[in-house]
């Protein structure tokens, strides 16, 4: 049966890299042009097809199901998708867009839709529907161009469901009463009131903050408070480490298991709280009814870190275009086979990798910018392969970030991990403090006065740790254990803690009898619910405790490589006493540390100010 092919070529004033992020947002594009959502079901095990999902859809009054192959694309140049129909009026459907730079800095965009009807009598219907779809996509491309060129409204910004104005006014008042930033509160209220449904099914706080020029942690704080007011709901998305899209979603941390599986990548992975679990938000139904419907799950927009993706047939070789920007990338094949790809000037113009037995060989490839990367598929199935950027910033509010916020521990004390399921954090900075002289303090001041000083010093440290993006995990006797996402932030907090304590003990009764010392260490941890609270354990915690024991009163001890990474302004606040090494049982290498203290004597500085 002869296919029906409909094409349209339009000229846009905007350059391909500007058009690309919007025209490849196929979920939003289908909402506007196609208008009907789809149901995605995992494809049956044992299929040799590259497709990972069977899609149930409606179009032109027909119900149909089809196998959707992974999209194929080259960044800023072209993308396409092939759909093999299982029923309905078509055998197959192929849609693609090519973007070519024009001499005047604009774009020549070619849209192509190929429909293969099951019967010749359906050709007129297929042609009519094909022209309608391509015309709609062409109008959308022109609207995108107008938005980029003339700052016209984005075609994707039309709200599709009404918001409850009374509930939003309540949110504005109540969040304001809690002392949250007024600009952040207004941004959240306006997002819920005006944004299209597509922007509200998965609100990412750090992404919202970036787009509105707001502080990320303050935006996250406000959304956590909004959950307790019934304005938004908290969802935990399980994120694939390869495609970095959410392959599952749960409403409680207790429902997060230790492993997950991405159907698209055919990849099972261990769940790590700082990489694979992300906090997202959706309006509460009483505020705005947002239906989580999918219109497309595979467009390039969903995986912006992937610069090239292609399907390679059984026994075939496929040539991919290497990225134009030099750097380190990763070649990934469905199922988890990976190889390192270095793009560098002077490298060979062609590199070849062979996919066989669940592995890519060689494990390391080098190629020139825009050179050829040839992938030979020696497996008995069609597979998609992709070239991924490394170190792509995801703007994810990971579970590790959220659980290191005091608001979360205070407001969501029941949303804890399953006690029997410790989850890994790939990197966490653990801080231990210890109040020195406490034995003499209890002897000289008595139990009541000594206890009061110890408790007050906890408050001093807790305020500083909170202000520096950390959280007090627990107190033990007269010691504090805290956790931070970033080692540099942990050191800045330690400096501030030591300074604040020195100020505190000047005014505290019997403060002259005490001192404080601090130690920090960074590494992988396990997080678990213990005594109805989130706690950390593992070798990193043991190392952090050992590092703190290496400190003396008034000192901060931490890793030498972290000290080297500190900004000059942070180093200026410290005086380096010495570099030391210590060993910890179970750790193969000695810990290389620095012993530091504050660069200024806080007590003397305060006395000088008083004079």
Residue pairs with C-beta under 8 A, 6 or more apart in sequence:
1 91
1 116
1 117
1 118
1 119
1 120
2 123
3 92
3 114
3 115
3 116
4 114
4 115
4 116
4 117
4 123
4 126
4 127
4 130
5 112
5 113
5 114
5 115
5 130
6 112
6 113
6 114
6 115
6 127
6 130
6 131
6 133
6 134
7 110
7 111
7 112
7 113
7 134
8 110
8 111
8 134
8 135
8 137
8 138
9 108
9 109
9 110
9 111
10 108
10 109
10 111
10 138
10 141
10 142
11 102
11 106
11 107
11 108
11 109
12 19
12 106
12 107
12 108
12 109
12 141
12 142
12 144
12 145
13 104
13 105
13 106
13 107
13 145
13 148
13 149
14 106
14 107
14 144
14 145
14 148
14 149
15 101
15 105
15 106
15 107
16 76
16 77
16 99
16 100
16 101
16 107
17 76
18 148
19 99
19 107
19 109
19 141
19 144
19 145
19 148
20 75
20 76
20 99
20 300
21 301
21 304
22 144
22 147
22 148
22 154
22 156
23 29
23 97
23 99
23 109
23 140
23 141
23 144
24 73
24 79
24 97
24 299
24 300
24 301
25 156
25 299
25 301
26 71
26 81
26 295
26 296
26 298
26 299
26 300
26 301
27 198
27 294
27 295
27 296
27 297
27 299
27 301
27 302
28 156
28 196
28 198
28 295
29 137
29 140
29 296
29 299
30 295
30 296
31 160
31 196
31 197
31 198
31 295
32 136
32 140
32 155
32 156
33 133
33 136
33 137
33 140
34 59
34 133
34 295
36 57
36 58
36 59
36 295
37 293
37 294
37 295
38 55
38 56
38 57
38 294
38 295
38 296
39 55
39 56
39 57
39 294
40 53
40 54
40 55
40 294
40 297
41 53
41 54
41 55
41 56
42 52
42 53
42 54
42 263
43 49
43 51
43 52
43 53
43 54
43 67
44 54
47 381
48 314
48 380
48 381
48 382
49 67
49 69
49 84
49 381
49 382
50 69
50 70
50 311
50 334
50 381
50 382
50 383
50 384
51 67
51 68
51 69
51 70
51 84
52 68
52 70
52 263
52 264
52 266
53 67
53 68
53 263
53 264
53 297
54 65
54 66
54 67
54 86
55 65
55 66
55 67
55 68
55 83
56 63
56 64
56 65
57 63
57 64
57 65
57 66
58 64
59 129
60 89
60 125
60 129
62 88
62 89
63 87
63 88
64 85
64 86
64 87
64 88
64 89
64 90
65 85
65 86
65 87
65 88
66 83
66 84
66 85
66 86
66 88
66 93
67 83
67 84
67 86
68 81
68 83
68 298
69 81
69 82
69 83
69 84
69 311
69 382
69 384
70 264
70 298
70 309
70 311
70 334
70 384
71 79
71 80
71 81
71 298
71 299
71 300
71 309
72 79
72 80
72 81
72 309
72 310
72 311
72 384
73 79
73 80
73 300
73 306
73 308
73 309
74 307
74 308
74 320
74 321
75 300
75 307
75 308
75 323
76 99
77 98
77 99
77 100
77 321
78 96
78 97
78 98
78 99
79 96
79 97
79 299
79 300
80 94
80 95
80 96
80 97
80 112
81 94
81 95
81 96
81 298
81 299
82 92
82 93
82 94
82 311
83 92
83 93
83 94
84 91
84 92
85 91
85 92
85 93
85 118
88 118
89 117
89 118
89 119
89 122
89 125
89 126
90 115
90 116
90 117
90 118
90 122
90 126
91 116
91 117
91 118
92 114
92 115
92 116
93 113
93 114
93 115
93 116
94 112
94 113
94 114
95 112
95 113
95 114
95 133
96 111
96 112
97 109
97 110
97 111
97 112
97 137
98 109
98 110
98 112
99 107
99 108
99 109
100 107
100 108
100 109
100 110
101 107
101 108
102 108
107 145
109 141
111 134
111 137
111 138
111 141
113 130
113 133
113 134
115 126
115 127
115 129
115 130
117 123
117 125
117 126
140 155
143 152
143 155
144 154
144 155
146 152
147 153
147 154
147 155
156 196
156 198
157 194
157 195
157 196
158 196
159 193
159 194
159 195
159 196
159 197
160 196
160 197
161 197
161 288
161 289
161 290
161 291
162 288
163 192
163 193
163 283
163 287
163 288
164 286
164 287
164 288
165 193
167 230
167 231
167 284
167 286
167 287
168 189
168 192
168 193
168 231
168 287
170 229
170 231
171 185
171 188
171 189
171 226
171 229
171 231
171 287
172 185
172 186
172 189
174 229
175 185
175 188
175 222
175 225
175 226
175 229
176 182
176 185
178 225
180 218
180 221
180 222
180 225
181 214
181 215
181 218
181 222
183 214
184 209
184 214
184 215
184 218
184 219
184 222
185 222
187 208
187 212
187 214
187 219
188 208
188 219
188 222
188 223
188 226
188 231
188 232
191 199
191 200
191 203
191 208
192 200
192 231
192 232
192 283
192 287
192 288
193 288
197 290
197 291
197 293
200 282
200 283
200 288
200 290
201 282
201 290
201 292
202 235
202 237
202 246
202 280
202 282
203 223
203 232
203 280
203 281
203 282
204 278
204 280
204 395
204 396
204 397
205 216
205 219
205 220
205 223
205 279
205 281
205 397
206 216
206 219
206 220
206 395
206 396
206 397
207 395
208 214
208 219
209 215
209 216
209 218
209 219
209 220
210 216
210 395
216 397
217 405
217 469
220 279
220 397
220 401
220 402
220 405
221 405
221 407
223 232
223 234
223 281
224 234
224 402
224 405
224 407
224 408
224 411
224 412
225 407
225 411
226 232
226 281
227 233
227 234
227 281
227 411
227 412
228 411
230 284
230 286
230 287
231 283
231 284
231 287
232 281
232 282
232 283
232 284
232 287
233 251
233 281
233 282
233 283
233 284
234 251
234 279
234 280
234 281
234 412
234 415
235 249
235 250
235 251
235 279
235 280
235 281
235 282
236 249
236 250
236 251
236 252
236 253
236 255
236 256
236 277
236 278
236 279
236 280
236 399
237 246
237 248
237 249
237 277
237 278
237 279
237 280
238 246
238 247
238 248
238 249
238 250
238 256
238 260
238 271
238 276
238 277
239 245
239 246
239 247
239 275
239 276
239 277
239 278
239 394
239 396
240 247
240 260
240 262
240 264
240 265
240 267
240 269
240 276
241 267
241 269
241 275
241 276
242 262
242 265
242 267
242 332
242 336
242 388
243 262
243 264
243 265
243 302
243 303
243 306
244 303
244 305
244 392
244 394
245 262
245 264
245 297
245 302
245 303
246 278
246 280
247 260
247 261
247 262
247 263
247 264
248 260
249 280
250 256
252 415
253 277
253 399
253 403
253 415
253 416
253 417
253 418
254 415
254 416
254 417
254 418
255 418
256 271
256 277
256 399
256 417
256 418
256 421
256 423
257 271
257 421
258 270
258 271
258 421
258 422
258 423
259 268
259 269
259 270
259 271
260 268
260 269
260 271
260 276
261 267
261 268
261 269
262 268
262 269
264 297
264 298
265 332
265 334
265 335
265 336
266 334
266 335
266 336
267 334
267 335
267 336
269 276
270 276
270 424
271 277
271 423
271 424
272 423
272 424
272 425
272 426
273 398
273 399
273 400
273 403
273 423
273 424
273 425
273 527
274 398
274 399
274 400
274 401
274 425
274 426
274 427
274 428
274 485
275 398
275 426
277 398
277 399
277 400
277 423
278 396
278 397
278 398
278 399
279 397
279 398
279 399
279 401
279 402
280 397
282 290
282 292
283 290
300 306
300 309
303 309
304 392
305 388
305 389
305 392
305 394
306 386
306 387
306 388
306 389
307 323
307 329
307 387
307 388
307 389
308 320
308 321
308 322
308 323
308 373
308 386
308 387
309 384
309 385
309 386
309 387
310 318
310 320
310 375
310 384
310 385
310 386
311 318
311 382
311 383
311 384
312 318
312 355
312 375
312 377
312 382
312 383
312 384
312 385
313 377
313 382
314 377
314 379
314 380
314 381
314 382
315 377
315 378
316 376
316 377
317 374
317 375
317 376
317 377
318 374
318 375
318 377
318 385
319 372
319 373
319 374
319 375
320 372
320 373
320 374
320 375
320 385
320 387
321 370
321 371
321 372
321 373
322 341
322 343
322 351
322 367
322 368
322 369
322 370
322 371
322 372
322 373
322 387
323 329
323 343
323 369
323 370
323 387
323 389
324 369
324 370
325 343
325 369
326 343
326 344
326 345
326 369
327 342
327 343
327 389
327 390
328 340
328 341
328 342
328 343
328 390
329 340
329 341
329 342
329 343
329 387
329 388
329 389
329 390
330 338
330 339
330 340
330 341
330 387
330 388
330 390
331 338
331 339
331 340
331 341
331 353
331 360
331 365
331 373
331 375
331 385
331 386
331 387
331 388
332 338
332 385
332 386
332 387
332 388
333 355
333 360
333 375
333 383
333 384
333 385
334 383
334 384
334 385
335 358
335 383
336 358
337 355
337 358
337 359
337 360
338 360
339 353
339 360
339 361
339 362
339 363
339 364
339 365
340 363
340 364
340 365
341 351
341 365
341 366
341 367
341 373
341 387
342 364
342 365
342 366
342 367
343 366
343 367
343 368
343 369
343 371
344 366
344 368
344 369
345 368
345 369
346 368
347 366
347 367
347 368
347 371
348 366
348 367
348 368
348 371
349 367
349 368
349 371
349 372
350 367
350 371
350 372
350 373
350 374
351 365
351 366
351 367
351 371
351 372
351 373
351 374
352 373
352 374
352 375
352 376
353 360
353 361
353 362
353 365
353 373
353 374
353 375
353 376
354 360
354 361
354 375
354 376
354 378
355 375
355 376
355 377
355 378
355 379
355 383
355 385
356 378
356 379
357 379
360 375
365 373
367 373
373 387
375 385
377 383
400 425
400 428
400 485
400 527
401 485
402 408
403 409
403 471
403 527
403 534
404 469
404 470
404 471
404 483
404 484
404 485
405 471
406 462
406 466
406 471
406 472
408 415
409 471
409 533
409 534
413 532
413 533
416 529
416 532
416 533
416 534
417 423
417 527
417 528
417 529
417 534
418 529
419 528
419 529
419 530
421 528
422 526
422 527
422 528
422 537
423 526
423 527
423 528
424 524
424 525
424 526
424 527
425 524
425 525
425 526
425 527
425 536
426 524
427 522
427 523
427 524
428 483
428 484
428 485
428 522
428 523
428 524
428 525
428 536
428 540
429 483
429 484
429 485
429 486
429 487
429 489
429 490
429 520
429 521
429 522
430 481
430 482
430 483
430 484
430 520
430 521
430 522
430 525
430 536
430 540
430 541
430 544
431 465
431 470
431 480
431 481
431 482
431 483
431 484
431 490
431 493
431 494
431 518
431 519
431 520
431 544
432 479
432 480
432 481
432 482
432 518
432 519
432 520
432 544
432 545
432 547
432 548
433 461
433 479
433 480
433 482
433 497
433 516
433 517
433 518
433 548
434 478
434 479
434 516
434 517
434 518
434 548
434 551
435 454
435 457
435 478
435 479
435 514
435 515
435 516
436 514
436 515
436 516
436 517
436 553
437 513
437 514
437 515
437 553
438 450
438 454
438 477
438 478
438 514
440 513
441 450
441 453
441 510
441 513
441 514
442 450
444 510
444 513
445 453
445 509
445 510
445 513
449 509
449 510
450 510
453 508
453 509
453 510
453 511
453 514
454 478
456 504
456 508
457 478
457 501
457 504
457 505
457 508
457 514
457 516
458 472
458 475
458 480
460 497
460 500
460 501
460 504
461 472
461 480
461 482
461 497
461 500
461 501
462 472
462 480
463 500
464 493
464 496
464 497
464 500
465 471
465 472
465 480
465 482
465 493
465 497
466 472
467 493
467 496
468 484
468 489
468 490
468 492
468 493
468 496
469 484
469 485
469 486
469 489
469 493
470 482
470 483
470 484
470 489
470 490
470 493
471 482
471 483
472 480
472 481
472 482
473 481
473 482
473 483
473 533
473 534
473 535
473 536
474 480
474 481
474 533
474 535
475 481
481 536
481 541
482 490
482 493
483 525
483 536
484 490
484 493
487 520
487 522
487 558
487 559
487 562
487 565
488 562
488 565
488 566
488 567
488 570
490 520
490 522
490 558
491 520
491 556
491 558
491 562
491 563
491 566
491 570
492 570
494 518
494 520
494 556
494 558
495 556
495 570
495 573
495 574
495 598
497 516
497 518
498 516
498 518
498 554
498 556
498 597
498 598
499 598
499 602
501 516
502 554
502 598
502 602
502 603
503 602
503 606
504 511
505 511
505 512
505 514
505 515
506 602
506 603
506 606
515 553
515 554
516 553
516 554
517 548
517 551
517 552
517 553
517 554
517 555
517 556
517 557
518 548
518 551
518 555
518 556
518 557
519 544
519 545
519 546
519 547
519 548
519 549
519 550
519 551
519 556
519 557
519 558
520 544
520 547
520 556
520 557
520 558
520 559
520 562
521 540
521 543
521 544
521 546
521 547
521 558
521 559
521 591
522 540
522 559
522 562
523 538
523 539
523 540
523 543
524 538
524 539
524 540
525 536
525 537
525 538
525 540
525 541
526 536
526 537
526 538
527 534
527 535
527 536
528 534
528 535
528 536
528 537
529 535
539 584
539 586
539 587
542 584
542 585
542 586
543 584
543 587
543 591
546 582
546 584
546 591
547 557
547 558
547 559
547 582
547 591
547 593
548 557
550 557
550 580
550 582
550 593
550 595
551 557
551 595
552 595
554 597
554 598
555 577
555 595
555 596
555 597
556 574
556 596
556 597
557 580
557 593
557 594
557 595
557 596
558 593
558 594
558 596
559 591
559 592
559 593
559 594
560 579
560 592
560 593
560 594
561 592
563 571
563 576
563 594
563 596
572 599
573 598
573 599
574 596
574 597
574 598
574 599
575 596
575 597
575 598
575 599
576 594
576 595
576 596
577 594
577 595
577 596
577 597
578 594
578 595
579 592
579 593
579 594
579 595
580 593
580 594
580 595
581 590
581 591
581 592
581 593
582 590
582 591
582 593
583 590
583 591
584 591
